[in-house]
Amino acid sequence: MIRRASLFLCVALAAPAQEWNSLEAVAREELRATQTPGGAVAVVQGDQVVLAKGFGVASVETGAEVTPDMLFRLGSTTKMFTAAAVVMLAEQGKLRLDRPIGEYVHGLHPKLARVTAHQLLTHSAGLSDEAPMYGSQDDSALAAGIRAWKDDKFFTDPGEVYSYSNPGYWVAGFLVEQLGGKPFADVMDERILQPLGMKTSTFRPTRAMTYPLAQGHEGGKVARPAANNASGWPAGSLFSSARDLAQWCIALLHGGRGVLPPTVIARMGTGHVEVPGSELRYGYGLRVGQHRGVRMWDHAGNRLGYGSSIRLAPDQKVAVIVLVNRTGGTLPRTSEKALELLLPLGPRPEPKPRPAPTGAQMERCVGVYAQGSERIEVIREDGRLVLREGGRTAPVGPGVVLVSEKYLHRNGRTFRKQP
């Protein structure tokens, strides 16, 4: 039996107690409904942590209660940290974001050497996506892996189209390591984590396990063995706590607190490329857009055994952090309730139906699309478009967008039409 244990309170200054109680009720119910063992939530208003709580259990085996100081693995929310480090290097004059990375690091495949840091940080480098959970445990794996890349890491030419790519952020972390003169984890610790007071946050599992740590869960059980792949740390492997992440959010909302230059934050929070099929744009490690009439930066993360979400309203100086110990969990109703308590949100938008494609539009969509080893086929069947993948077929849904004659975008990833 999973215990929904007592909650741990930091401070609650920005809303009446009964309103925080309503947030707690939503969190408890969402944990139960999603069969998530535990989580932690922190809320920032202004330069204060107005709420920091732990919910549920850190392990279904021990029943230990979650606290807001307990470490979780973030998944892709890590990307905002890696992006900040790269842009800081640019601000220091160590690279230009719009110049080929081969001008700054050597030993790369010629096509990779022509990619820019801007393209890496905005998922527009033409790199296929993958996220292997297991791999080398050694710091040297990052550079060794990237220097061994060939043309097959690309599904299209750099700069052509947005497509979410974890490997792009591996290369961004490689830049941090090479130009920082130390292993990636050490550069991040010395230049961002420790200066911001994120004292227990770390990329190293052997350090994380020395602090209170929420165990990752998959299918209601502790995920064993714990995933780790040092070559992928820059894209999704930071260990952090709700309280530590609150310090990061306060820095983003208040000009960097002497650690992140304000110009770095401005460049991160600028929507540089359009995300197909949405009204969002991707900045540097942040999604940028409007949410119910309020300007918002956000990112979510998904790692074996863990999930995370950080949502920031930069104009109102509000942030909501959610960490959970179930694969891919983000507790969206909980974070939305917290935003409703603190922001002048407009009404929830009504879904906008997409017009049915014409016959000519259907014909343009029909074909085989590929990214890396993944292939999908769009066929016309009984007057509608159907997606076929791995022997399964389903109607083409709203998450599928024809970007151009060459590209089909589905749920963040873009696929290139095959001859």
N, C-alpha and C positions, 0 to 999 in steps of 0.2 A: 504494500500500500504506500503510495506517495503521499507524504505529509505536506499540506499547504501551511507551512510553518508561520510563526509570527513574523512581523515585518520590522525592519530596523530603520529608525527615523534619524535623519540628520537634523535639518531644521525646516520649517515650513512657514515662510513669511509672506508669500505673495498671494495667497488665497486663503479664505476661511477654512477651518478644520473640516467642516462638512463637505467642502468641495474636494479637498484632498482625499477624504473618505470615499467619495464617489469614484475618484481615480483608482484607488486601491481595489474597489469592488470590481471595476472593469478589468484590472490586471489579474485578479484572482480568477475571474470567470474565463478570461482568455487563456490563461494557463491551463485551466481544466479542459476547456473546449478543444485546445490544440494538443493536449496530452504532453505538455512541456513540463519537465521536472521543476525547473526553477529559472529565475531571472533577476536582473537588477535594473532599476530605473533611476536616473538622475535628471533633475530639471534645473536649468540655469535661467535666472532672470537678472538682467543687468550684469553686475560682476559678482553675483552671489549664487551659491548652490542652495536653492530654496527647498529642494527635496532630494533625498538620496535614500533609497530603500532596497532591501533584498526581499525576494519572494520565493517561497517554495524551498526546494532542497538542491544542494550542490551535487548530490549523488543519491540515486535511488537505493544504493546498497548500504550507505552509512546513515542516511537521513540527516546529514549535517545541513544546517540552515544556511541559505545564501545571505551574504552581507554585501553592502555597497562597496566594500574594499576588496572583494574577492575577484580574482582574475578570470576572465573568459578569453577565448580566442576570437578575434573579431571577424575574420574573413575579409571581404573586399573593402570594408570601411578603412582598412589599412592604407588604401590607395591615397587618401588625402594626406597622410603623413609623408609618403614617398614623394608625392607631387610637391609638397612644401619644401622638401630637401633639395629637389632638383631646381626649383625656382629660386631658392636661396643661393645656390651655386651661380645661377645666372645673374642675380643681383650683385654678387661678389666679383663678377667679371670673369669667372672661370669657364663659362660657355655661353653661347648665344642659343636661345631656344629655337631660332629659325635657321640654324646652320646644321649641316650634316654632322652626325655624332662621330663619324670617322675622322673629323678634324681634331678631336679631343682624346679619343681612345683608339688603340691599334689592335690588329690581329682579328678584325671582323670580316665576315663575308662581304664582298663588295656591295651587294644590294642592301644589307643591313647598315653598312657604313654610310649610305646615302640618306638614311632616315633622320629626321630631326627630332629633338626632344619634344617640341610642340606636338608632333604627330604621335609620339609615344604616349604623352600625357592626355591626349584627346581621343585615343582609340581610333586614330585615322592613319596608322602606319601600314595598313594592309596585312597585318599579321593574323593568322588563324588563332583561334582560342583553344586553350586547354588548361586544366588545373589539376595535375596529378597530385594526389594526397600524400604519396609516399615517395621517398627518394633519398639522396645522400643527406647525411647529418652534418657535413663538414662545410665550413665557410667557403672553401675553394670551389664548391659546386656551382655557385652562381656564375663566376667568370668562365669556368671550364665549359659549362653547358652552352653559354651564349657564343663563345668563340668557336664552337663546333657546329653552329647553325649553317644550313644551306638554304637554297632557294625555296625548298618545300615548306618552310615556315610561313611563307607568304601565300595568301590566296588571291591577292591582287596587288597592283602597284601602290606604293605609299602616296597618301594625300588624296585618294580618289573618293573614299566613302568612310563613314563612321561604322565601326563594328567593334563591339566590346571585346577586349583582348587582355587576358591576364599576362601572357608573355610580353606584351608591350611594357607592362610595369616591371617585369623582371629586368628588362633592359634599362629602364629608368633607374632601378636600384643599382644596377651594374655601374651606371654613370656616377651615382652617388659614391659608390665604393671606390671607383678608380680615381675620381677627382678629389675625393676626400682623403685618400691615402691610407685608409684602414678598411677592415671588413665592414660590410653594409650595416650590420647590427651595431657595431661600435660607433660608427658615424652618427647613426640615428640616436643612440643613447646619449652621446656627448653633445650633440648640437640641438636636439629638440626635446627628448624625453626628460632628461635630468634638469635642464634649465627651466622647464615649465613646471617642475615639481611633481612630475609623473614618476614617482620614486620606485614603484614596483612594476611598471610597464616594461616589457622586454620582448625582443624577438626570439630569445633563446629558451627553448623548452626546459633545459636543465637549470636555468635560473628561475623560470616561472614556477616550477614544481617546489621551490623552497618557500613560496608564499601560499597563503590560502588560495586554492584553485578549484573552480567549478569543473567537474568532470563532464566531458562531452557525452551526449547520448544520441543513439540512433535506434529507432524502433522500440523505444521504451527501456533500452538497456544501455549500460555504459559502453561506449564505443572502444573496442580493443582490437588491435593496438591503437594508441593515439596516433593520429596522422602527423607526419612531419616530413618536409621536403625543403631543405635549406635553399635550393635554387629558386624556390617560389616565394620566399619570405616577403619580398617587396610588394607583392600583389595581394597578400591576404593572410598574414600570419602573426600579426602583432598580438601579444597578450596584454590586456589592460582591464581596468576596473571602471565601474560607473563613476566613482569619485575622481580617479585620475583623468578620465575622459572629460569630465566637467572642467578641469583646468585647461585642457586643450580647447574646448569650446569657448571658454571665457577669453582665451588669447585670440581666437578667430574673430570674436565679436568686439574686441576692444583693442584693436591695433597691434596685436602681437605681444604685448606685455614685455617689450624689450628683447624678445627672442625671435619672433617672426616680424620682419619689417612690414609695415603697412602695405607697401607696394607688392609684396609677395601675396598677401591676403587678397588684395584687389585683383591680381592676375588669376589667382585660384578661383575666385568667385565670379569671373567674367565668363559668360556662355560663349565658348569659342566655336563649337560645331553643333549643328542640329542633330538631335536624336530622331531618326525617322519614325513616323507613326505617332509622334507625341508633340506636345508643345514645349518640351524640355530642350535644353541645350546642355552640352557637357563642357565644364570648365577644365580646371586642372585638379583632378581627384574629387570633384564635386559636381553633382547634377544641379543645374540652375534653372529656376522657373518660378511660376506663380502657383500658390495653393490657396484656393478659396479667397482670392484677392490679395494675398500677402506674399511678398517676395520671399523665396525660400531657397536655401542650399541644403542638399541632403546626399546621403549615400547609405546603402545597405550592404551587409556582408553575409556570406554563406560559406561555412567551413564544416567538414565532417564533425558532427557533434555540437556545432555552435551556430548561432546567428546573431546579427547585430543591426542596429539602425541608429543613425545620428541625423537629426533634423534641426536646422538652424534658421531662425528668422532674423537676418542681420539688422534690419531697420528697427525692430522692437527689442533687440538684444535678448532673445529668448532661444534656448536650445533644449531639446529632449533627447536623451540617450537611453537606448534599450539594449540590454544584453541578455541572451538566453542560452541555455545549455541543451538545445535540440537542433539538429541539422536544419539550417535554413529558416529558423524561427525569427520573427521580428516584432511580434505583438503589435500589429498596426492599429488596432482599435484602442489600445492603451496609449500609444504615442499621440493618436489623434485626440483623445480625450484630454491629455495634458495640454496640447496646443489650444484646444477650445477654452480651457480655463484661463489662458494667459494672452491670447491674441484676438484681435477683432476680425475673426474669420467670417467670410461671407457664407451664403447658403451652399450646401453641397451641390456640385454641378450635376445636371441631368446628363445621362449618357447620350452622346450624339450618334445616332445611327449612321452608318456609312452607306452611301448610295450603292446599289447593286452595280457591278461592273457591266459595261456594254459588251457586246460580242467581240468587238475589236480589242477592247481592253483585256478580255479573257485570253484571246489569242496571243497577245504579247506576254502574258504571264506564263503560258504553258511552256514547260521545258524542265530540264534537269539542272539543279543548282548545287554547288559544292563549296565547302570550306574545309580545308584539310582532308581528313578521312570521312567527314560527314557529308552525306548526299541526301537531298530531298527532291522530290519530283512533284510538279504541279500539273494536274491533268484536268481536262474538261469532261464532266460526267453528268448527264441528265440536266444540262443547262446551268451547271454550277461548277465552281472551281473546287477541286479536292486535292489535299496534300497527301502524298504517299511517302512513307519513310519507314525503312526496316520492316516491310511487310504489313505495316499498319496504314490505314487510310482514315482521314477525317476531313470534314469541310474546312475550307480555308477560313480562319477566324479573324477577329479584329487585330490580333497581334502580328498579322502578316501584311507587309506593305511592299508594293512594287516601287523601288526607289528610282529605277530607270530601266532602260531596255536591257541593261546588263546585270542588275542586282535585285535581289529579293531580301528584305529584312524581316527577321522573325525574332521577337522577344529579345532584342538587344544585339543579336548577331546578324551579320549580313552574309549572304551567299552569292557567289558569282555564277551566272548562267553559263552552262557548258556548250561548246559548239555542237 
